[in-house]
Structure formats: C-alpha cells, structure tokens
C-alpha cells in the first residue's frame, strides 16, 4: 500500500475547512467553562467621584465635614478599602487632616455606621455620604466631658425649677462653665478664609489601585463668620449637647477640579 508522506497529510488537514470548524468549536467549548479571562488580567483600579459640594462644620471648634462620594472598582481584581482620608492644604501647607470615621447607609434614616474595611469586586460601586473628623485625644475628651456635663446640669436644674414655679424664661448656663467651652472652641477652631486644596486618599489593597483625587475649594469670610458665631449660643446649651434644627451650623462649599 502506498504511504502518504506526513507533510502531505498535514497540508491536506490544514486546507480542510472542516478542520477549522472543529477547532473553533473546541476552543469555544473550552472558553465557555471559564470566566472571561481578559477582565481578570486587568490590574486593580479604583476610581472616586465626589459630589460637587462639601459640607463643613465643627463640634466645639473641632473641624468636621460631610462628603458624598462614589467609589467604583473599574479593574479586574478585588480591591480592599481600609480607610478614606481627606487632606486640606492652604498656601501649600497642610491645614487639616480629617479621616472618614463613619457613613450614612441611607440618608433618609439618618443613622450613622462606623466605616470599617470593605471589599469591592470588579464592577462594583460604593456610594455613600461619609462623616470625617479627627477624634479628640484623652485630655480633650476629659475637658469636653467636664464642661458639657456642667452646662447640662445648669440648664436641667433651671428647667426643673421652672416647671415647679410655673414660669418660663431663657435658661443660661453659668459663665464659668461657658468660658471653659469657649476656650476649648478657640483652641480647636482651624477654619480660615482663603483657597484650599482638598486631596482625597483611599487606603486600599493593593495600594497601586488608587491615585489621590485632588480638588479645590474656597472659604469666604461669611462662611468662617457663620461657624465662628455658633459659640455665642453655647450658654444656652446649643452646640454643646443640644443641636436645634433651626440653627445654621453647616457651610456648603463648592468643589472644583
């Protein structure tokens, strides 16, 4: 029997259309058993889109801010978010560093949750309002506890006396206690008029997944004056342990790229 040379057999196979049909079918079957490979090969990439306005305020002078932000994992690998930090610089010098301590999962319920580590899978988003502030140290906590309790007792005592006597009047805490609160405010108030650069850092793993996001904002004289006037109501307990909805405690500031 005449044997067909191997080269001729291979050539005949390569020129046979049925061979390619079978090859494509086999490859399609193999690929269908696995998740898409190309997205998995992309590096981890986390993007951040903040809302166009940031809300600034203070508690006893200590700077606070609220910012709504959208985090999205546009890479091909899981990203673990360990924390979020807002850095404010003025005249090329660091002015404020406010870590995100909590967030509102649902603004309608007004319930804050601690911001802890979380994962974002490829294509997943995280969109929430975060609450940023620097925690008091132990000495500051002691000072705050002392004068807050003293002012509360002053006003509560007057309230009880008022109920017994049947007379109503504006209740005012003792000047000595209010002075301590005012001094604490002066020690911690750090907002100044002028332009700031806001840099948002997301601590994540892998660290290369996120690049800091930079924005600009301007605090006008009226903004700072609004926040400076709030201690005038400390003597009534407002901003100490009472937070009336009708008091203007917040300043909304526009962010720009």
C-alpha positions in Angstrom: 0.0 0.0 0.0 1.3 3.4 -0.9 2.0 5.6 2.1 1.1 9.3 2.1 4.0 11.5 3.3 3.5 13.1 6.7 4.0 16.6 5.2 1.3 15.9 2.6 -1.1 14.7 5.2 -0.6 17.7 7.4 -1.1 20.0 4.4 -4.3 18.2 3.5 -5.5 18.7 7.1 -4.7 22.4 7.2 -6.5 23.0 3.9 -9.6 21.2 5.1 -12.4 23.7 6.1 -13.9 21.1 8.4 -10.7 21.2 10.5 -11.1 24.9 11.4 -14.8 24.4 12.1 -13.9 21.7 14.6 -11.1 23.7 16.1 -13.3 26.8 16.7 -15.9 24.6 18.3 -13.4 23.0 20.6 -12.0 26.4 21.6 -15.5 27.8 22.2 -16.2 24.8 24.5 -13.0 25.3 26.5 -13.6 29.1 27.0 -17.2 28.6 28.0 -16.1 26.6 31.0 -14.0 29.5 32.5 -14.9 33.1 33.4 -13.8 35.8 31.0 -10.0 36.0 31.1 -9.3 39.5 29.8 -11.1 41.3 32.6 -9.3 39.1 35.1 -5.9 40.1 33.6 -6.6 43.8 34.1 -4.9 45.4 37.1 -6.9 46.6 40.1 -8.2 50.2 39.6 -10.3 52.1 42.0 -11.9 55.4 40.9 -13.5 58.1 43.0 -16.1 60.7 42.1 -17.1 63.1 44.9 -20.3 65.2 44.9 -19.7 68.8 43.7 -20.2 70.3 47.2 -18.7 69.5 50.6 -20.4 70.4 53.9 -18.1 71.9 56.6 -18.9 72.5 60.2 -17.4 71.9 63.7 -18.1 70.4 67.0 -16.8 72.6 69.8 -14.4 74.0 67.3 -13.1 70.6 66.1 -13.4 70.6 62.2 -16.0 68.1 60.7 -17.1 67.6 57.2 -19.6 65.5 55.2 -19.0 64.5 51.6 -20.9 62.2 49.3 -18.7 60.0 47.2 -18.9 57.3 44.6 -16.2 54.6 44.6 -16.0 52.2 41.7 -13.8 49.2 41.0 -13.0 49.5 37.3 -10.2 47.0 37.4 -10.2 43.2 37.1 -9.3 42.3 40.7 -10.9 42.7 44.1 -9.9 45.9 46.0 -10.0 46.0 49.8 -10.7 49.5 51.1 -9.1 50.1 54.6 -9.9 53.8 55.0 -10.6 57.2 53.5 -8.7 60.4 54.4 -9.4 64.0 53.4 -6.4 66.3 53.5 -6.8 70.1 53.3 -3.9 72.3 52.4 -3.7 76.0 52.3 -0.7 78.0 50.8 1.0 74.7 50.1 0.9 73.8 53.8 -1.1 71.1 55.5 -4.1 72.7 57.2 -6.4 69.8 58.1 -6.4 66.0 58.0 -9.8 64.5 58.5 -10.2 60.7 58.4 -13.6 59.3 57.5 -15.0 57.8 60.7 -18.5 56.9 59.7 -21.0 57.0 56.9 -24.7 57.1 56.2 -26.0 54.0 54.5 -29.4 55.6 54.0 -29.7 59.4 54.3 -33.5 59.1 54.9 -32.9 57.2 58.2 -30.1 59.5 59.4 -28.3 56.5 61.0 -24.5 56.6 61.0 -22.5 53.4 60.7 -18.8 53.0 61.6 -16.6 53.0 58.4 -14.7 49.7 58.5 -12.8 47.7 56.0 -14.8 46.5 52.9 -14.2 44.8 49.6 -15.2 46.0 46.1 -15.4 43.3 43.5 -14.7 44.2 39.8 -17.5 46.4 38.5 -18.9 47.0 42.0 -19.7 50.5 43.4 -19.9 52.1 46.8 -21.9 55.4 47.0 -22.4 57.0 50.5 -22.1 60.2 52.5 -19.0 60.0 54.7 -18.5 61.9 58.0 -14.9 63.0 58.5 -13.3 64.4 61.7 -10.3 63.9 63.9 -11.0 62.3 67.2 -10.3 64.0 70.5 -7.3 62.9 72.4 -7.8 61.7 76.0 -7.1 65.1 77.6 -9.6 66.8 75.2 -12.2 64.1 76.0 -11.8 64.9 79.7 -12.2 68.6 79.2 -15.3 68.2 77.0 -16.9 65.8 79.4 -16.4 68.2 82.3 -17.9 71.3 80.8 -20.6 69.5 78.8 -21.9 67.9 82.0 -21.6 71.1 84.0 -23.6 73.1 81.4 -26.2 70.3 81.1 -26.7 70.2 84.8 -27.0 74.0 85.0 -29.8 74.1 82.3 -31.5 71.0 83.5 -31.6 72.4 87.1 -33.2 75.6 85.8 -35.7 73.6 83.8 -36.8 71.7 86.9 -37.1 74.9 88.9 -39.1 76.5 86.0 -41.6 73.5 86.0 -42.0 73.8 89.8 -42.6 77.6 89.7 -44.7 77.7 86.5 -42.5 80.5 84.9 -40.8 80.2 81.6 -37.6 82.0 80.6 -34.4 81.6 78.6 -32.2 79.2 80.5 -28.5 80.1 80.6 -25.5 78.1 82.0 -23.1 79.6 84.5 -20.5 81.9 82.9 -17.5 79.9 84.4 -18.7 76.7 82.6 -19.4 78.5 79.4 -16.0 80.2 79.4 -14.4 76.7 79.5 -16.4 75.7 76.4 -15.4 79.0 74.7 -11.7 78.4 75.4 -11.9 74.8 74.1 -13.5 76.2 70.9 -10.7 78.8 70.5 -8.1 76.0 71.0 -9.6 73.8 68.2 -11.1 76.1 65.6 -8.9 76.0 62.5 -11.0 77.2 59.6 -9.6 80.3 57.8 -10.7 82.4 54.9 -9.0 81.6 51.6 -8.4 78.9 49.0 -7.8 75.3 49.9 -6.7 72.2 48.0 -8.5 69.1 49.0 -6.8 65.7 48.4 -8.8 62.6 48.9 -6.8 59.5 49.8 -8.2 56.0 49.8 -6.1 53.5 51.7 -6.6 50.2 49.9 -5.0 46.9 48.9 -3.4 46.7 46.5 -2.1 50.3 47.2 -1.5 50.8 43.5 -5.2 50.5 42.7 -5.9 54.2 43.7 -4.4 57.5 42.9 -5.2 60.5 45.1 -8.1 62.7 43.9 -7.4 66.5 44.1 -10.0 69.3 44.2 -10.2 73.0 45.1 -12.5 74.9 47.4 -12.8 78.5 48.7 -13.9 79.5 52.2 -15.3 83.0 52.2 -15.4 85.4 55.1 -19.2 84.8 55.5 -18.5 81.0 55.7 -15.9 81.4 58.5 -18.0 84.0 60.3 -21.0 81.7 60.3 -19.0 79.0 62.1 -17.4 81.5 64.5 -20.8 82.8 65.6 -22.0 79.5 66.8 -20.3 79.6 70.2 -22.5 82.6 71.1 -25.2 80.1 71.8 -23.1 77.8 74.0 -24.6 79.4 77.1 -28.0 78.0 76.1 -26.6 74.5 75.5 -26.8 74.9 71.7 -23.8 73.1 70.1 -22.9 71.6 73.5 -25.5 68.9 74.0 -28.4 70.5 72.1 -28.5 70.7 68.3 -31.6 72.6 67.2 -32.6 72.0 63.6 -33.2 75.8 63.2 -29.6 76.7 64.0 -27.3 77.3 60.9 -24.4 75.0 61.8 -23.3 74.0 58.3 -21.5 75.6 55.4 -21.9 74.1 51.9 -18.8 74.8 49.8 -18.4 74.1 46.1 -15.6 71.7 44.9 -13.8 72.3 41.6 -11.2 70.3 39.8 
